[in-house]
Amino acid sequence: MRDSRLGTFGVLAIVASVLLRSAALAGIGDAVHAGLGLIAAHAASRAVLPVAMRTMTPARADGRGVEAGRPSVSVATAAMTIGVLISLAALGPIRGAIALGAAGAAVFASGMLAQRRIGGYTGDVLGAFQQIGEIVMLLTAAAR
């Protein structure tokens, strides 16, 4: 963020993030399944970032998003493949596919919003994609 001071919305986002993750992990129940849910959420939420950087344009010419570079198609594909395989292995094929679909839809909607509102992605937007994807994956893993 260009202005590193944390505002009201930033504090609310952090509180909501922690509460949603805590609720999801509590809802999953046992430690083994919670651990597998964390692994799946971690892998999938980070695997989407190279794809977002490949398919979207940076919102600013001088931000952190531009400094990160633009991954090649093969790198973005490999990242997504690895994230999907890890998630499916950790959550199982059905629950994993549902979680990946829900997280993908949430990140896609966030990407559309970022494209419309600020013209692309920034480093903060990429961080938001990761957080949204991880939280949705955990909430879906907790759903019965």
PERAUR-V259048 format. One record per residue. N is the residue number from 0. RES is the residue in one letter. SS is DSSP state (~ for helix, > for strand, _ for the rest). PSI is psi in degrees with one decimal (999 if undefined). BURIAL is + if it has 9 or more other C-alpha atoms within 8 Angstrom, else -. Layout:
BEGIN
n:res:ss:psi:burial
N:RES:SS:PSI:BURIAL
N:RES:SS:PSI:BURIAL
END
This chain:
BEGIN
n:res:ss:psi:burial
0:M:_:138.2:-
1:R:_:-36.9:-
2:D:_:107.6:-
3:S:_:-2.8:-
4:R:_:141.8:-
5:L:_:121.6:-
6:G:_:-174.3:-
7:T:~:-44.8:-
8:F:~:-35.9:-
9:G:~:-44.6:-
10:V:~:-43.4:+
11:L:~:-38.1:-
12:A:~:-42.1:-
13:I:~:-45.2:-
14:V:~:-46.4:-
15:A:~:-40.7:-
16:S:~:-48.1:+
17:V:~:-43.2:-
18:L:~:-43.0:-
19:L:~:-41.8:+
20:R:~:-43.7:+
21:S:~:-44.8:-
22:A:~:-41.6:-
23:A:~:-45.9:+
24:L:~:-37.6:+
25:A:~:-36.5:-
26:G:~:-28.5:-
27:I:~:-39.1:+
28:G:_:-105.7:-
29:D:_:157.7:-
30:A:~:-35.7:-
31:V:~:-48.6:-
32:H:~:-33.9:+
33:A:~:-42.0:+
34:G:~:-42.9:-
35:L:~:-37.7:+
36:G:~:-40.6:+
37:L:~:-41.1:+
38:I:~:-46.7:+
39:A:~:-46.1:+
40:A:~:-41.0:+
41:H:~:-48.5:+
42:A:~:-48.7:+
43:A:~:-40.2:+
44:S:~:-26.5:+
45:R:~:-25.7:+
46:A:~:-26.1:+
47:V:~:-19.8:+
48:L:~:-47.0:+
49:P:~:-33.0:+
50:V:~:-44.0:+
51:A:~:-41.7:+
52:M:~:-26.9:+
53:R:~:-37.4:+
54:T:~:-20.3:-
55:M:_:168.4:+
56:T:_:150.4:+
57:P:>:143.2:+
58:A:_:-28.9:+
59:R:_:152.9:-
60:A:_:-10.4:-
61:D:_:19.4:-
62:G:_:-179.7:+
63:R:~:-31.5:-
64:G:~:-39.5:+
65:V:~:-40.2:+
66:E:~:-28.3:-
67:A:_:-21.3:-
68:G:_:-179.0:-
69:R:_:114.2:-
70:P:_:152.3:+
71:S:_:166.4:-
72:V:~:-41.2:-
73:S:~:-37.4:-
74:V:~:-44.6:+
75:A:~:-40.9:+
76:T:~:-43.3:+
77:A:~:-43.7:-
78:A:~:-45.8:+
79:M:~:-41.1:+
80:T:~:-45.5:+
81:I:~:-45.8:+
82:G:~:-42.1:+
83:V:~:-45.8:+
84:L:~:-42.5:-
85:I:~:-43.2:+
86:S:~:-42.9:+
87:L:~:-38.3:+
88:A:~:-38.9:+
89:A:~:-39.4:+
90:L:~:-11.1:+
91:G:_:158.8:+
92:P:~:-40.3:-
93:I:~:-54.6:-
94:R:~:-37.8:+
95:G:~:-44.3:+
96:A:~:-40.5:+
97:I:~:-45.4:+
98:A:~:-42.8:+
99:L:~:-40.4:+
100:G:~:-43.4:-
101:A:~:-45.3:+
102:A:~:-40.9:+
103:G:~:-41.9:+
104:A:~:-40.7:-
105:A:~:-43.1:+
106:V:~:-39.6:+
107:F:~:-45.7:-
108:A:~:-39.4:-
109:S:~:-38.3:+
110:G:~:-40.8:+
111:M:~:-40.6:-
112:L:~:-45.6:-
113:A:~:-40.6:+
114:Q:~:-43.0:+
115:R:~:-42.0:-
116:R:~:-41.8:-
117:I:~:1.5:-
118:G:_:14.6:+
119:G:_:-148.9:+
120:Y:>:154.4:+
121:T:_:177.0:+
122:G:~:-38.2:+
123:D:~:-38.5:-
124:V:~:-42.9:+
125:L:~:-40.0:+
126:G:~:-38.3:-
127:A:~:-40.0:-
128:F:~:-45.2:+
129:Q:~:-46.2:+
130:Q:~:-44.6:+
131:I:~:-47.1:+
132:G:~:-44.1:+
133:E:~:-44.4:+
134:I:~:-44.5:+
135:V:~:-39.8:+
136:M:~:-45.7:+
137:L:~:-42.1:+
138:L:~:-38.9:+
139:T:~:-38.9:+
140:A:~:-30.6:+
141:A:~:-20.8:+
142:A:_:139.1:-
143:R:_:999:-
END
